Structure formats: C-alpha cells, structure tokens
Amino acid sequence: MGKVMVAGYERLTGNYVRALQEAGMDSFVSLRVADVENCDALVLPGGGDIAPDLPGTSQVYVDLKKNCLHQVDRNLDRVQFAILDRAVQRQIPVLGVCKGHQLIALYFGGSLYCDLPEAKWHEGQDGEDARHMVQIVPGSQLSKVYPSQIIVNSWHHQAVACPGKDMTVNAWWKGRRPVIEGMEHEKLPIWSVQWHPERLSGSMRTYGMADGEKIIHLFQMGMEIL
C-alpha cells in the first residue's frame, strides 16, 4: 500500500489523517508541490472559499457578490492548484472534499456559485455539521458503494455550478436549485464530494449517516488498480 498526501495545513487536517489511517492507509500532510512525486495518491481537503482570481482558471464564480467570500487564502489556493496539476499529470488517484471538490471542478474548467440561496440547508451552525439527503446517480462509481439515497454531513455556502471537462456528476442534493454533491472523472481516478466523509468514518462513524469510509475505500481501490 502506498502513501497518501493530504494537501493542507497540518493543524487543520487531523481528521483526514485519522480517517485514512483507520481505513488502513498511510498518509502525510504537505503543501510542497515536489512531494507529489513521493506519494501514490492525493487528498484535497476542505477549507475556506477560493479566490476569484485563482491563476490557471478562466472563471471561478458565475455570480460573484459583494462580501460573499469567507476565509480566502490565495497562497493556499495557488499551491493546492499546483499540487492538483502535478497529481493529474502523474495520473494518480485524487479525492477532493468540500473545497477540494470545488477546486477540482475549477481545474477542469468548471465554475462555482458564490453564495447559495439555500445555504441554510448546507452550512453548519455552532460547531455542528448540517445534515441532508443526497441522491446517488445510478451507474456511477459512487453507486457501487452507496445506495440511491444517503444522508450526509455538510458545511458550505458555495457549490459547483459547472463540473468542468470530463467531470461527471454522481451525486445531487435535490432542492429547488439542485446542488452538485459529488463528481467523478470519466477517464482518470479522480473523485470528489461536497460533504465530509472524513468526519463520518471509523471512530467518527455516525448512526443513520452515510459511512464515510466507503468512499475512502473507493479511493483506495483506485490506488490498488494503479
């Protein structure tokens, strides 16, 4: 079994490392692009909002509004984007979570909604995740590990508007304006979800909620195939 690189700040990625380790996977945290050469798979974790002037993208937000961005870290965006680019070049498995899900869409030419009108259904409060139903697309890779409907945790106010080239939607939140909750690449071992499976797996498994370890094992299977 190879090593998984978690591309984030060490102080903010403990749950990802724990979830990977409890699933039997070795991991390390780094924001060095060169370290992509020393890993066999990549996790892009959640975080703040993405800067609207992210280099390498033609459009980030389809509806940028005043004061709608929270906790923007331009340097982190730039480094994570470069790390993702190197991982795609190497064709290693990639799993994007929340912000990572959105970053993957942008990398492949997609775009984001800046501030969902339905954010109250998706954004947690008082330190607790929101919870809602997600519909899994039949025939998708995600449907191999989850039933047609699952309940997930959620903490975001933005969402993917366009998934980008070769990215297929595999999960939806079916509200008045549907929200893209999951994607998979048509050719490469790349998956992403808007929810937080790392907070629903192993010792943080929650009764009645989707088992986060299942998508981690899907990611693991991609490593084993390669």
C-alpha positions in Angstrom: 0.0 0.0 0.0 1.4 3.4 -1.0 1.3 6.8 0.7 -1.5 9.4 0.5 -0.6 13.0 0.5 -3.0 15.4 2.2 -2.5 18.8 0.7 -3.3 21.2 3.5 -2.2 22.7 6.8 -1.2 20.1 9.4 -3.2 21.9 12.1 -6.4 21.6 10.1 -6.1 18.2 8.6 -6.1 15.8 11.6 -9.5 14.2 10.7 -8.3 13.4 7.2 -5.1 11.7 8.5 -7.1 9.8 11.2 -9.7 8.6 8.7 -7.1 7.4 6.2 -5.1 5.6 9.0 -8.3 4.0 10.4 -9.0 2.7 6.8 -5.5 1.2 6.8 -3.9 3.8 4.6 -0.5 5.6 5.3 -0.6 9.3 4.9 1.4 12.5 5.3 0.5 16.2 5.2 2.4 18.6 2.9 2.0 21.7 0.8 5.1 21.1 -1.2 4.5 20.5 -4.9 7.6 18.4 -5.1 6.2 15.9 -2.5 3.6 14.8 -5.1 6.5 12.8 -6.5 6.7 10.9 -3.2 3.0 9.9 -2.9 0.7 7.4 -4.6 -2.5 9.4 -4.1 -3.7 12.8 -3.2 -6.4 14.2 -0.9 -7.5 17.8 -1.3 -9.2 18.8 2.0 -11.9 21.2 2.8 -11.2 24.8 3.8 -12.3 28.4 3.1 -13.5 30.0 -0.1 -11.5 30.1 -3.3 -10.1 33.4 -4.5 -11.9 34.7 -7.6 -8.6 35.5 -9.3 -7.1 32.0 -9.0 -4.4 31.6 -11.6 -5.0 28.9 -14.2 -8.7 29.4 -14.3 -10.8 31.4 -16.8 -13.8 31.9 -14.4 -14.2 31.0 -10.7 -17.6 32.4 -9.8 -20.7 32.7 -12.1 -22.3 35.1 -9.6 -19.6 36.9 -7.5 -21.3 39.1 -4.9 -20.0 41.7 -2.5 -18.9 40.3 0.8 -19.8 36.7 -0.1 -16.3 35.2 0.3 -15.2 33.7 3.7 -11.6 32.9 4.8 -9.9 33.3 1.5 -6.2 32.1 1.4 -4.8 33.0 -2.0 -1.4 31.4 -1.4 -3.1 28.1 -0.3 -5.3 28.1 -3.3 -2.3 28.6 -5.6 -0.3 25.8 -4.0 -3.2 23.4 -3.9 -4.0 24.1 -7.5 -0.3 23.4 -8.5 -0.3 20.2 -6.4 -3.5 19.0 -8.2 -2.0 19.8 -11.5 1.1 17.6 -10.8 -1.1 14.8 -9.5 -3.3 14.9 -12.7 -0.1 14.9 -14.8 1.0 11.8 -12.9 -2.5 10.3 -13.2 -2.5 9.2 -9.5 -5.8 8.9 -7.6 -7.2 12.1 -6.2 -10.0 12.6 -3.7 -11.4 16.1 -3.2 -13.5 17.1 -0.2 -15.7 20.2 0.1 -13.2 23.0 -1.0 -11.2 20.2 -2.7 -14.3 19.2 -4.7 -14.7 22.8 -5.9 -11.0 23.1 -6.7 -11.2 20.0 -8.9 -14.2 21.5 -10.8 -12.2 24.7 -11.5 -9.1 22.8 -12.6 -11.1 21.1 -15.3 -12.7 24.4 -16.5 -15.8 24.5 -14.3 -17.2 27.3 -12.1 -18.8 27.9 -8.7 -21.8 29.5 -7.2 -20.6 32.2 -4.8 -23.3 32.0 -2.2 -26.2 29.6 -2.4 -29.7 31.0 -1.5 -30.3 27.5 0.0 -27.1 27.8 2.2 -29.1 27.3 5.4 -29.6 23.7 4.4 -25.9 23.2 3.8 -24.0 25.3 6.3 -23.4 24.0 9.8 -24.0 26.1 13.0 -22.5 26.2 16.5 -19.8 23.8 15.5 -22.2 21.1 14.2 -22.4 20.0 10.6 -25.7 20.4 8.7 -27.3 17.2 7.6 -29.3 16.5 4.4 -30.3 13.8 1.9 -28.2 13.2 -1.3 -29.3 11.3 -4.4 -26.7 9.0 -5.9 -26.6 8.8 -9.7 -27.3 5.2 -10.9 -24.5 3.5 -12.7 -21.8 5.9 -11.3 -18.8 4.7 -9.5 -20.3 6.2 -6.3 -23.3 3.9 -6.7 -21.0 0.9 -6.3 -20.5 1.8 -2.6 -23.7 3.7 -1.7 -27.4 3.1 -2.1 -29.6 5.5 -4.2 -30.2 7.8 -1.2 -27.8 8.7 1.7 -27.7 11.3 4.5 -24.5 13.3 4.6 -23.0 16.0 6.7 -22.4 19.4 5.2 -20.6 22.7 5.9 -20.5 25.0 2.9 -22.3 28.0 1.4 -20.8 27.7 -2.1 -21.2 24.9 -4.6 -20.1 23.7 -8.0 -22.1 25.4 -10.8 -20.3 23.6 -13.8 -18.3 20.4 -13.1 -15.8 21.0 -15.9 -14.5 18.9 -18.8 -14.7 15.1 -18.4 -16.1 15.5 -14.8 -19.4 13.6 -14.4 -21.9 14.4 -11.6 -22.5 11.3 -9.5 -24.5 12.8 -6.6 -27.1 15.6 -6.1 -28.9 17.5 -3.5 -32.4 17.8 -5.0 -33.5 21.2 -3.7 -35.2 24.0 -5.6 -31.9 24.6 -7.3 -30.1 21.2 -7.3 -26.6 21.2 -5.8 -23.8 19.1 -7.2 -22.7 16.9 -4.3 -20.3 14.6 -6.0 -18.3 14.1 -9.2 -16.0 11.6 -10.9 -13.7 11.9 -13.8 -14.6 10.0 -16.9 -11.0 8.7 -17.6 -8.8 9.4 -14.5 -9.1 8.1 -10.9 -10.5 11.3 -9.6 -13.4 11.6 -7.2 -14.8 14.5 -5.2 -17.7 15.1 -2.8 -19.1 18.3 -1.3 -19.7 16.6 2.1 -17.1 15.5 4.7 -16.6 11.7 4.7 -13.6 12.1 7.0 -16.0 13.1 9.7 -18.3 10.1 9.1 -15.7 7.3 9.1 -14.0 5.0 11.5 -14.2 6.3 15.1 -16.4 9.1 13.9 -19.0 6.9 12.2 -22.5 8.3 12.9 -25.6 6.2 13.1 -28.0 6.8 10.2 -25.4 8.7 8.2 -23.5 7.6 5.1 -20.4 5.6 6.1 -17.5 7.9 5.0 -15.1 5.0 4.9 -16.9 3.7 1.8 -15.7 6.5 -0.4 -12.2 6.2 1.2 -12.2 2.6 0.1 -13.3 3.6 -3.4 -10.3 5.9 -3.4 -8.1 3.1 -2.1 -9.3 0.7 -4.8 -8.1 3.3 -7.4 -4.7 3.2 -5.8 -4.6 -0.6 -5.9 -5.6 -0.7 -9.6 -2.8 1.6 -10.5 
